[in-house]
């Protein structure tokens, strides 16, 4: 059974993904998990308070469906 971890980060997109790098490093340092059974997904919000915008909500919903 696979595990899905979703992180909503303030970064603009995958090209400016310093948040994602720090999160991956922290997970690898503090937790022991099978990387083949754990899926990491990032939602790039392009700002701190954009989590309630429709585009972000659609991205989250699509992750749950897929």
N, CA and C of each residue as an Amber inpcrd file, in Angstrom:
protein
   198
   0.8300000  -1.1710000   0.0000000   0.0000000   0.0000000   0.0000000
   0.8810000   1.2440000   0.0000000   0.5940000   2.1770000  -0.9050000
   1.3970000   3.3840000  -1.0100000   0.8340000   4.4920000  -0.1300000
   1.7260000   5.3670000   0.2670000   1.3880000   6.4880000   1.1230000
   1.6250000   7.7700000   0.3290000   0.6600000   8.6770000   0.3260000
   0.7640000   9.9440000  -0.3820000   0.9130000  11.0770000   0.6230000
   1.9840000  11.8450000   0.4830000   2.2130000  13.0260000   1.3140000
   2.1140000  14.2540000   0.4230000   1.2070000  15.1600000   0.7610000
   0.9800000  16.3650000  -0.0230000   1.4670000  17.5660000   0.7830000
   2.3180000  18.3700000   0.1570000   2.8290000  19.5770000   0.7930000
   2.4360000  20.7760000  -0.0500000   1.7970000  21.7480000   0.5670000
   1.4790000  23.0070000  -0.0900000   2.5870000  23.9870000   0.2660000
   3.3240000  24.4160000  -0.7460000   4.4780000  25.2860000  -0.5170000
   4.2440000  26.6380000  -1.1620000   4.9430000  27.6440000  -0.6660000
   4.7720000  29.0100000  -1.1440000   5.4620000  29.2710000  -2.4710000
   6.2900000  28.3700000  -2.9330000   7.0580000  28.5750000  -4.1580000
   6.1550000  28.8310000  -5.3500000   6.7280000  29.4840000  -6.3410000
   5.9710000  29.8340000  -7.5370000   5.7310000  28.6090000  -8.4060000
   6.7650000  27.7990000  -8.6310000   6.6360000  26.6030000  -9.4660000
   7.8090000  25.6720000  -9.1850000   7.8910000  24.5950000  -9.9310000
   8.9330000  23.5930000  -9.6910000  10.3360000  24.1290000  -9.9790000
  10.4430000  25.1630000 -10.8030000  11.7540000  25.7340000 -11.1140000
  12.3090000  26.5570000  -9.9580000  11.4570000  27.0050000  -9.0720000
  11.8680000  27.7900000  -7.9080000  11.5430000  27.0110000  -6.6310000
  11.9430000  25.7760000  -6.5920000  11.4700000  24.8560000  -5.5550000
  12.4780000  24.6560000  -4.4320000  12.8820000  25.7100000  -3.7360000
  13.7680000  25.5260000  -2.5930000  12.9960000  24.9060000  -1.4220000
  11.7020000  25.2150000  -1.3090000  10.8870000  24.6290000  -0.2380000
  10.8540000  23.1070000  -0.3470000  10.6480000  22.6140000  -1.5450000
  10.5920000  21.1720000  -1.7610000  11.9020000  20.4790000  -1.4170000
  13.0190000  21.1310000  -1.7300000  14.3270000  20.5510000  -1.3960000
  14.5130000  20.4580000   0.1160000  14.1410000  21.5140000   0.8330000
  14.2670000  21.5050000   2.2900000  13.3580000  20.4480000   2.9150000
  12.1670000  20.3120000   2.3940000  11.2330000  19.3120000   2.9270000
  11.7740000  17.9060000   2.7040000  12.2830000  17.6280000   1.5140000
  12.8490000  16.3040000   1.2250000  14.0400000  16.0030000   2.1230000
  14.9100000  16.9920000   2.3140000  16.0670000  16.8040000   3.1870000
  15.6410000  16.5410000   4.6280000  14.6630000  17.2890000   5.1100000
  14.1830000  17.0950000   6.4830000  13.5460000  15.7200000   6.6540000
  12.7500000  15.3010000   5.6850000  12.1320000  13.9750000   5.7680000
  13.1900000  12.8810000   5.7870000  14.1840000  13.0020000   4.9240000
  15.2400000  11.9880000   4.8830000  16.0790000  11.9830000   6.1550000
  16.2370000  13.1460000   6.7700000  17.0580000  13.2320000   7.9760000
  16.3250000  12.7350000   9.2250000  15.0690000  13.1030000   9.3820000
  14.3480000  12.8170000  10.6090000  13.4720000  11.5600000  10.5600000
  13.1480000  11.0860000   9.3680000  12.2220000   9.9540000   9.2540000
  12.8250000   8.8620000   8.4010000  12.4070000   7.6660000   8.7100000
  12.8390000   6.5200000   7.9410000  11.6070000   5.9600000   7.2420000
  11.5910000   6.0380000   5.9320000  10.4480000   5.5310000   5.1980000
  10.9260000   4.9730000   3.8700000  10.1380000   4.0920000   3.3330000
  10.4560000   3.4670000   2.0590000  10.0750000   4.4210000   0.9420000
  11.0630000   4.9190000   0.2170000  10.7990000   5.8960000  -0.8240000
  10.0610000   5.2930000  -2.0110000  10.0230000   3.9760000  -2.1080000
   9.2730000   3.3280000  -3.1780000   7.7900000   3.2210000  -2.8290000
   7.4810000   3.2980000  -1.5520000   6.0900000   3.2000000  -1.1190000
   5.4910000   4.5410000  -0.7280000   6.3130000   5.5740000  -0.6920000
   5.8460000   6.9010000  -0.2930000   5.9440000   7.8430000  -1.4840000
   4.8570000   8.5080000  -1.7860000   4.8030000   9.4500000  -2.8960000
   4.7300000  10.8600000  -2.3140000   5.6710000  11.7040000  -2.7170000
   5.6740000  13.1040000  -2.3000000   5.1220000  13.9490000  -3.4430000
   4.1540000  14.7900000  -3.1430000   3.5930000  15.7000000  -4.1330000
   3.5830000  17.1000000  -3.5390000   3.9000000  18.0490000  -4.3860000
   3.9480000  19.4390000  -3.9600000   2.9240000  20.2490000  -4.7440000
   2.2100000  21.0940000  -4.0370000   1.2970000  22.0510000  -4.6350000
   1.9780000  23.4110000  -4.5160000   2.2650000  24.0230000  -5.6500000
   2.9430000  25.3150000  -5.6710000   1.8950000  26.4220000  -5.6640000
   1.8560000  27.1750000  -4.5760000   0.7770000  28.1380000  -4.3680000
   1.1070000  29.5470000  -4.8300000   2.3740000  29.8360000  -5.1240000
   2.7730000  31.1700000  -5.5620000   2.3760000  32.2260000  -4.5240000
   2.6360000  31.9440000  -3.2770000   2.3360000  32.8900000  -2.2020000
   1.7390000  32.1920000  -0.9960000   1.8070000  32.8790000   0.1050000
   1.4160000  32.2980000   1.3820000  -0.0850000  32.1040000   1.5410000
  -0.8880000  33.0050000   1.0470000  -2.3270000  32.9910000   1.3330000
  -3.1830000  32.5460000   0.1550000  -2.6180000  31.8020000  -0.7680000
  -3.3470000  31.3950000  -1.9660000  -3.9940000  30.0120000  -1.8400000
  -3.9880000  29.4230000  -0.6700000  -4.5250000  28.0730000  -0.5030000
  -6.0190000  27.9850000  -0.7640000  -6.7400000  29.0900000  -0.6380000
  -8.1890000  29.0650000  -0.8370000  -8.5940000  29.3770000  -2.2700000
  -7.6390000  29.6730000  -3.1260000  -7.9660000  29.9870000  -4.5200000
  -8.4140000  28.7300000  -5.2570000  -9.2680000  28.9250000  -6.2240000
  -9.8490000  27.8020000  -6.9670000  -8.7880000  26.9280000  -7.6330000
  -7.7730000  27.5170000  -8.2200000  -6.7360000  26.7490000  -8.9110000
  -6.0350000  25.7830000  -7.9560000  -5.7440000  26.2200000  -6.7550000
  -5.0760000  25.3760000  -5.7600000  -6.0210000  24.2650000  -5.3120000
  -7.2750000  24.5860000  -5.0870000  -8.2580000  23.5840000  -4.6720000
  -8.4260000  22.5080000  -5.7440000  -8.4170000  22.8930000  -7.0140000
  -8.5290000  21.9230000  -8.1060000  -7.3080000  21.0150000  -8.1440000
  -6.1330000  21.5780000  -7.9460000  -4.9140000  20.7610000  -7.9190000
  -4.9620000  19.7390000  -6.7910000  -5.4040000  20.1640000  -5.6050000
  -5.5240000  19.2350000  -4.4780000  -6.5390000  18.1310000  -4.7720000
  -7.6640000  18.5020000  -5.3240000  -8.6980000  17.5350000  -5.6370000
  -8.1980000  16.5240000  -6.6730000  -7.4390000  16.9910000  -7.6620000
  -6.9010000  16.0980000  -8.6850000  -5.8860000  15.1070000  -8.1140000
  -5.1500000  15.5060000  -7.1070000  -4.2050000  14.5780000  -6.4660000
  -4.9390000  13.4430000  -5.7610000  -6.0690000  13.7470000  -5.1520000
  -6.8460000  12.7280000  -4.4590000  -7.4630000  11.7470000  -5.4420000
  -7.8880000  12.2580000  -6.6040000  -8.5380000  11.4060000  -7.5890000
  -7.5370000  10.4900000  -8.2660000  -6.3710000  11.0390000  -8.6120000
  -5.3510000  10.2670000  -9.3070000  -4.5590000   9.5220000  -8.2840000
